[in-house]
Amino acid sequence: MGLSAPVDNLSDPGLEDAVHDRLSFPRLLGLDPIHHKVPDEKTVLHFRRLLESHGLAEALFVQVCAGLAAQGLLVKTGTVVDATLLAAPSNTKTRLARVFTR
């Protein structure tokens, strides 16, 4: 989980929320939130700090990126966008204006 946060520009609380909110995150991380407890933000923070204190965070990230690249995948940073499409009548302001101008 700690390696996913920087790639997705997520804070530790944001990462915890994303794991519970989106199906793609638990799948990517190999977690099963239905049958197993998912690490909370404090656990992620402690793990990340432990990796950083031993100089392992960068090395681990490089290894993960190399493994993904060997499979033809490219790691990029970005923003996750969540959108919901709703059916709505077109031009509602015009209809309301007609009602009030009669």
Secondary structure, DSSP 8 states (H G I E B T S, - for coil): -TTHHHHTT--HHHHHHHHHH-SHHHHHHT--TTTS----HHHHHHHHHHHHHTT-HHHHHHHHHHHHHHTT-----------------TTHHHHHHHHHH-
